[in-house]
Amino acid sequence: MIHQSAIIHESAKIAEDAYIGPNVVIGEDVEIGSGTRVIANAFIEFAKIGNNCTISPFATIGSEPQDLGYKGEKTKVVIGNDVIIKENVTVHRGAACGDFTTRIGDKCLLMAGTHVAHNCVLEDQVIMANLSTLGGHCHVGYGAWLGGMTVFHQHVRIGKMAIISGFSASRMDILPYSKGEGIPPVPRGLNVVAMRRRGVSKEDRTNTNAAFKLLVSKEFNTTQAIEKIRVEIPMNQYIEDMIEFINTSKRGVLLKNHKTDFGAYEEEE
């Protein structure tokens, strides 16, 4: 169903069973998949949206990036299936670099007022709580959870299943499976709840927690901690993920708060 007040560009491709509500504006080069609902007053252009998504009132998808170097090049947003985008969310299309694309994976939830800047990548099942903000080129791993009013510098990577409390901000990468808070959001333990819910075994959680303790320990620098992990702890994919993430970081990974010498961690219950 397409409401009679909606404005649809002639190039748009809309599935027959999609819903387009009143006063929606669908601009150039848009594809909308089966079962997707675009509710009143949303604005979409230069975007491909998958199946069974919900785009809430006053969301803006695919508008020009906030990049002074952008000169009108043809770029886009690609959104997966079963994505929920709430009121007043902004997802900007890519700037003219990389693959020219901003990407949101399957089953993501972007709560009211969140902002996804140009060329960001959100893997599947990411949750961004109200007013959380990603600068350009951020990469958010599978199942990560960003609390309300969190802010991340451009090019920051947030590791899979990490959880960051509200009002936090970071200019450095966030370790996979960690939970943190503050400015910067110092890691205070593993996100064992997410790991347990996703079927990670008790043994793997225990070994990953032991590796995490070494990484945040004041006794070792990061290189020493990784060497010690490889000698003393049975390896698993989650520990390998953390080490690979650290070794490939360009901005550095937040492990300790050097201002306060605080790097506390919590035991798994």
DRENZASE-682837 format. One record per residue (C-alpha): residue number from 1; x, y, z. Coordinates in steps of 0.05 Angstrom, whole numbers. Example, Ala and Ser with C-alpha at 12.3 -4.5 7.8 and 13.67 -1.06 7.14 Angstrom:
REM DRENZASE-682837
(node 1; (246; -90; 156))
(node 2; (273; -21; 143))
END
This chain:
REM DRENZASE-682837
(node 1; (0; 0; 0))
(node 2; (25; 69; -18))
(node 3; (-11; 128; 14))
(node 4; (-37; 179; -36))
(node 5; (2; 235; -2))
(node 6; (69; 200; -9))
(node 7; (119; 228; -60))
(node 8; (154; 173; -99))
(node 9; (211; 184; -148))
(node 10; (200; 149; -215))
(node 11; (265; 109; -206))
(node 12; (243; 78; -140))
(node 13; (231; 3; -136))
(node 14; (181; -16; -82))
(node 15; (157; -86; -66))
(node 16; (83; -97; -77))
(node 17; (70; -114; -4))
(node 18; (111; -57; 25))
(node 19; (75; -2; 63))
(node 20; (90; 71; 48))
(node 21; (54; 118; 96))
(node 22; (28; 189; 90))
(node 23; (76; 245; 72))
(node 24; (134; 198; 61))
(node 25; (185; 222; 10))
(node 26; (221; 169; -31))
(node 27; (275; 200; -73))
(node 28; (321; 177; -128))
(node 29; (353; 108; -131))
(node 30; (314; 73; -75))
(node 31; (296; 0; -68))
(node 32; (248; -24; -14))
(node 33; (239; -97; 1))
(node 34; (180; -142; 16))
(node 35; (142; -129; 80))
(node 36; (178; -65; 97))
(node 37; (139; -8; 128))
(node 38; (158; 64; 118))
(node 39; (115; 103; 167))
(node 40; (91; 176; 160))
(node 41; (139; 233; 144))
(node 42; (202; 191; 132))
(node 43; (252; 213; 79))
(node 44; (293; 163; 38))
(node 45; (340; 170; -22))
(node 46; (399; 132; -51))
(node 47; (384; 71; -8))
(node 48; (370; -3; -14))
(node 49; (327; -28; 43))
(node 50; (315; -102; 55))
(node 51; (254; -142; 76))
(node 52; (210; -134; 137))
(node 53; (242; -69; 161))
(node 54; (208; -13; 198))
(node 55; (226; 60; 183))
(node 56; (193; 105; 234))
(node 57; (166; 176; 228))
(node 58; (217; 231; 211))
(node 59; (274; 182; 200))
(node 60; (322; 205; 145))
(node 61; (358; 152; 105))
(node 62; (409; 165; 51))
(node 63; (416; 240; 53))
(node 64; (482; 273; 35))
(node 65; (541; 259; 82))
(node 66; (568; 312; 128))
(node 67; (634; 313; 92))
(node 68; (662; 377; 63))
(node 69; (698; 336; 9))
(node 70; (633; 308; -18))
(node 71; (617; 337; -86))
(node 72; (553; 301; -105))
(node 73; (583; 234; -124))
(node 74; (535; 176; -130))
(node 75; (539; 139; -64))
(node 76; (489; 99; -24))
(node 77; (462; 65; 40))
(node 78; (450; -10; 43))
(node 79; (405; -36; 98))
(node 80; (392; -110; 112))
(node 81; (330; -148; 133))
(node 82; (288; -142; 196))
(node 83; (319; -75; 215))
(node 84; (281; -27; 260))
(node 85; (297; 47; 252))
(node 86; (260; 91; 301))
(node 87; (239; 165; 301))
(node 88; (288; 219; 280))
(node 89; (344; 172; 263))
(node 90; (394; 196; 210))
(node 91; (433; 148; 167))
(node 92; (477; 185; 116))
(node 93; (499; 155; 51))
(node 94; (573; 143; 38))
(node 95; (624; 196; 21))
(node 96; (664; 186; -43))
(node 97; (716; 139; -13))
(node 98; (722; 65; 5))
(node 99; (663; 29; -27))
(node 100; (621; 93; -27))
(node 101; (570; 59; 19))
(node 102; (542; 62; 89))
(node 103; (519; -7; 112))
(node 104; (471; -33; 165))
(node 105; (465; -108; 174))
(node 106; (406; -153; 191))
(node 107; (364; -147; 254))
(node 108; (395; -82; 278))
(node 109; (356; -34; 322))
(node 110; (369; 41; 317))
(node 111; (330; 76; 372))
(node 112; (303; 146; 369))
(node 113; (352; 201; 350))
(node 114; (412; 158; 334))
(node 115; (461; 179; 280))
(node 116; (501; 135; 232))
(node 117; (550; 176; 192))
(node 118; (578; 164; 123))
(node 119; (615; 100; 107))
(node 120; (599; 67; 174))
(node 121; (588; -8; 177))
(node 122; (541; -40; 227))
(node 123; (544; -116; 227))
(node 124; (483; -158; 245))
(node 125; (443; -149; 309))
(node 126; (474; -83; 331))
(node 127; (433; -41; 379))
(node 128; (443; 34; 384))
(node 129; (404; 65; 442))
(node 130; (374; 135; 439))
(node 131; (418; 192; 413))
(node 132; (480; 148; 405))
(node 133; (526; 176; 351))
(node 134; (577; 146; 304))
(node 135; (627; 189; 266))
(node 136; (645; 172; 195))
(node 137; (677; 105; 177))
(node 138; (662; 72; 244))
(node 139; (655; -4; 244))
(node 140; (609; -37; 295))
(node 141; (616; -112; 305))
(node 142; (562; -165; 309))
(node 143; (516; -160; 369))
(node 144; (548; -97; 398))
(node 145; (504; -53; 443))
(node 146; (516; 23; 447))
(node 147; (483; 58; 505))
(node 148; (444; 123; 501))
(node 149; (481; 187; 484))
(node 150; (546; 150; 470))
(node 151; (594; 183; 420))
(node 152; (648; 151; 378))
(node 153; (702; 186; 338))
(node 154; (708; 173; 263))
(node 155; (744; 109; 244))
(node 156; (733; 77; 312))
(node 157; (719; 2; 313))
(node 158; (673; -28; 365))
(node 159; (685; -102; 373))
(node 160; (632; -156; 368))
(node 161; (586; -165; 429))
(node 162; (617; -105; 464))
(node 163; (570; -64; 508))
(node 164; (582; 9; 525))
(node 165; (542; 45; 579))
(node 166; (505; 110; 565))
(node 167; (541; 178; 565))
(node 168; (606; 145; 545))
(node 169; (653; 170; 490))
(node 170; (714; 141; 456))
(node 171; (768; 160; 406))
(node 172; (799; 90; 410))
(node 173; (775; 21; 389))
(node 174; (731; -20; 437))
(node 175; (754; -91; 452))
(node 176; (707; -147; 429))
(node 177; (664; -180; 483))
(node 178; (681; -125; 533))
(node 179; (636; -80; 574))
(node 180; (656; -10; 590))
(node 181; (633; 58; 612))
(node 182; (659; 129; 618))
(node 183; (701; 179; 579))
(node 184; (738; 139; 557))
(node 185; (696; 75; 568))
(node 186; (748; 34; 605))
(node 187; (733; -41; 598))
(node 188; (708; -69; 665))
(node 189; (695; -141; 647))
(node 190; (668; -187; 594))
(node 191; (598; -181; 567))
(node 192; (583; -251; 593))
(node 193; (508; -242; 587))
(node 194; (513; -233; 511))
(node 195; (563; -290; 505))
(node 196; (519; -337; 545))
(node 197; (457; -319; 506))
(node 198; (493; -333; 441))
(node 199; (515; -402; 463))
(node 200; (587; -390; 485))
(node 201; (606; -448; 531))
(node 202; (625; -438; 604))
(node 203; (695; -464; 589))
(node 204; (705; -414; 533))
(node 205; (678; -357; 575))
(node 206; (725; -375; 632))
(node 207; (786; -378; 587))
(node 208; (767; -314; 551))
(node 209; (758; -279; 618))
(node 210; (828; -302; 639))
(node 211; (856; -273; 575))
(node 212; (818; -209; 586))
(node 213; (848; -201; 656))
(node 214; (918; -205; 628))
(node 215; (902; -153; 574))
(node 216; (878; -102; 624))
(node 217; (930; -119; 678))
(node 218; (976; -63; 702))
(node 219; (1033; -114; 706))
(node 220; (1041; -124; 631))
(node 221; (1041; -82; 568))
(node 222; (997; -107; 511))
(node 223; (1052; -146; 476))
(node 224; (1073; -180; 540))
(node 225; (1000; -197; 557))
(node 226; (988; -229; 489))
(node 227; (1052; -271; 495))
(node 228; (1031; -294; 564))
(node 229; (960; -311; 539))
(node 230; (988; -355; 484))
(node 231; (1032; -393; 533))
(node 232; (985; -400; 593))
(node 233; (913; -401; 568))
(node 234; (878; -452; 523))
(node 235; (861; -413; 460))
(node 236; (792; -407; 430))
(node 237; (760; -365; 375))
(node 238; (740; -310; 424))
(node 239; (811; -300; 450))
(node 240; (836; -302; 378))
(node 241; (784; -250; 360))
(node 242; (810; -203; 414))
(node 243; (883; -212; 395))
(node 244; (868; -203; 321))
(node 245; (828; -140; 337))
(node 246; (885; -111; 377))
(node 247; (938; -128; 324))
(node 248; (898; -96; 268))
(node 249; (878; -32; 305))
(node 250; (899; 34; 275))
(node 251; (873; 79; 331))
(node 252; (894; 35; 388))
(node 253; (849; -8; 432))
(node 254; (823; 19; 498))
(node 255; (848; -28; 552))
(node 256; (867; 16; 611))
(node 257; (854; 86; 635))
(node 258; (923; 115; 640))
(node 259; (899; 179; 674))
(node 260; (871; 143; 735))
(node 261; (909; 77; 730))
(node 262; (841; 43; 736))
(node 263; (827; -19; 696))
(node 264; (780; -58; 742))
(node 265; (746; -121; 718))
(node 266; (689; -163; 744))
(node 267; (686; -237; 755))
(node 268; (633; -278; 719))
(node 269; (578; -298; 768))
END
